[in-house]
Every structure is written in C-alpha cells, then in structure tokens.
Amino acid sequence: MLLRTLIPAALLLAACSGPADAPAGESVIEVKDAFIVKPAEGRDVAAGGLMAYVTGAPVELVGASTDVADRVELHTMTMEDNVMQMRQVESFTVSEGEPVVLQRGGNHLMLFGVDPAIAIGDTVDLSLEFRDSDGTSQTLVTSADVKGLGD
C-alpha cells in the first residue's frame, strides 16, 4: 500500500498511487510495502519494514506504533567482526533521492510484545511519526502486511 502526506502546512493524509510534486515549502511523504514478520512460536519480538520516500524538504522518521505490539523501535543493523549489531536509533532521515528502506537484514523496525493472535496474511495498521526541520510532527497511518519468517 502507498500513502502520501504533505507536511508541514496542510498536514493532510491521502492514499494514492503515484508520485506528485510537492507544493512550495511542503514535503510529500510516500510509504510503500510496509510489513511485519509474525514472531516465531512462543516469541513476542518481531521485525518490520517499509520504504519511505519524500519529495520536497527532508523529514525524519522519528517513531512508529501499532495496536498489535506494546512497543516499536527504530533499529540499525551493521556487521562488526562478523557479528550482527542491532542498535536502537532516534530517527532515520528521508530526503529526496534517498529514501529510507527498512528491511530484513538491514535497518528495520523492531516490535516488542507482539500479539500472538496475528496471522500470516493479516493486514494491520502501522502509525509512523515524521518530523520536519521546523519540528512539526505528522503521523501517517499505513497498512502493514503480516508475513512469515521465510516470506
């Protein structure tokens, strides 16, 4: 699913299918391909991902939440001496020509306290908080597909 929002002036949210030019002084944010991985049996920790694009001024992805998890964190992933290192970060910058790509095996969303009732194939709401250079926040709600560990 693709969602687009303008910030800071109108603070509008709209679903659409293609890119558009940003009005002067505003940014258009597009989110595509959001997903959450169903945790392994007996676990309540999962990863998630998405792709976020902006046309116009850069914005920061500063937070995420969903009703199917107690907490969602933004994480980086790096390899140091053949050891995977995951670290919580405060934000990811989304700028024109440099989208944020959160995915398995890279930077990602980390979900804690995931509801065991979610099922592969479900679609859940994922709220994303973006902030512009003036400190204006915008929450964008997108749909995230629940995928299996091997999907």
C-alpha positions in Angstrom: 0.0 0.0 0.0 1.2 3.5 -0.8 0.3 6.5 1.3 1.2 10.2 0.8 1.1 13.1 3.1 2.0 16.8 3.0 3.9 18.5 5.8 4.1 21.0 7.4 1.4 23.4 6.1 -1.6 21.3 5.3 -0.8 18.2 7.4 -3.0 16.1 5.2 -3.1 12.4 4.6 -4.2 10.8 1.4 -4.0 7.4 -0.3 -2.7 7.5 -3.8 -0.9 5.5 -6.4 1.8 7.7 -7.9 4.3 10.4 -7.1 3.4 14.1 -7.2 5.3 17.4 -7.0 5.4 19.0 -3.5 3.8 22.4 -3.2 6.3 25.2 -2.3 7.5 24.8 1.3 5.9 21.4 1.8 7.1 17.8 1.6 5.2 14.9 0.2 5.8 11.6 2.0 5.1 8.3 0.4 5.2 5.0 2.3 5.2 1.7 0.4 5.5 -2.0 1.1 5.1 -1.9 4.9 5.3 -5.3 6.6 5.6 -7.0 10.0 7.0 -10.5 10.4 5.0 -12.8 12.6 7.1 -13.9 15.5 8.3 -17.5 15.9 6.0 -19.7 18.0 6.4 -18.7 21.7 8.1 -15.4 21.0 6.7 -11.9 21.1 9.5 -10.0 19.3 9.4 -9.3 15.6 10.9 -7.2 12.8 9.2 -5.0 10.3 10.0 -2.9 7.3 8.8 -0.3 4.8 10.0 2.1 2.2 9.6 5.9 2.8 10.1 8.5 0.1 9.9 12.3 0.2 9.5 14.9 -2.5 10.5 18.3 -1.2 12.3 19.1 2.0 13.8 16.2 4.1 11.9 14.8 7.0 12.8 12.5 9.9 11.1 9.2 10.6 11.1 9.5 14.5 8.7 6.8 15.6 6.3 4.0 14.9 3.5 2.3 16.7 0.8 -0.4 16.1 -2.0 -1.8 18.1 -0.6 -5.4 17.7 2.6 -4.6 19.7 3.4 -3.0 23.0 6.4 -1.0 21.6 8.0 -0.3 18.2 11.6 0.9 17.9 13.7 2.1 15.0 16.9 0.0 14.6 20.1 0.0 12.6 21.9 -3.3 11.7 25.5 -3.5 11.0 28.1 -6.3 10.9 31.2 -5.8 13.1 33.8 -8.6 13.1 31.3 -11.0 11.6 28.8 -10.2 14.5 25.4 -8.6 13.8 24.9 -5.4 15.8 21.4 -4.0 16.2 21.1 -0.6 17.8 18.0 1.5 18.6 18.2 5.0 16.9 16.1 8.1 17.4 15.4 8.7 13.8 16.0 8.0 10.1 16.4 10.9 7.6 14.2 10.7 4.5 15.4 13.0 1.7 14.6 13.4 -1.9 16.5 10.8 -3.9 17.5 9.0 -0.6 14.5 7.0 0.7 14.5 5.2 4.0 14.5 1.4 3.3 13.7 -0.7 6.4 14.1 -4.4 5.7 15.2 -7.8 6.9 19.0 -7.9 7.2 19.3 -4.2 7.4 17.8 -1.2 9.2 14.4 -2.2 10.4 11.5 -1.7 12.8 11.7 -3.9 16.0 8.4 -4.8 17.6 8.1 -5.9 21.2 5.1 -7.6 22.9 3.6 -8.6 19.6 0.0 -10.0 19.9 0.2 -13.8 19.3 -3.2 -13.7 17.6 -1.8 -12.0 14.5 -1.7 -14.4 11.5 0.3 -14.5 8.3 -1.8 -12.7 5.6 -3.4 -10.3 8.1 -3.1 -6.6 7.5 -2.5 -4.3 10.5 -2.3 -0.5 10.9 1.1 0.9 11.4 1.4 4.6 12.6 4.5 6.4 11.6 5.6 9.7 13.0 7.6 12.1 10.8 9.1 15.4 11.8 10.2 18.3 9.6 13.1 20.7 10.1 10.8 23.1 12.0 9.9 20.4 14.5 6.4 19.9 13.1 5.2 16.3 13.5 2.9 14.4 11.3 1.5 10.9 12.0 0.9 8.8 8.9 -1.1 5.6 9.2 -0.4 2.9 6.7 -1.3 -0.8 6.3 1.3 -3.4 7.0 1.1 -7.0 5.8 1.9 -9.7 8.3 4.4 -12.1 6.7 6.0 -15.4 7.7 9.6 -15.8 8.8 10.6 -17.2 5.4 8.5 -14.8 3.2 
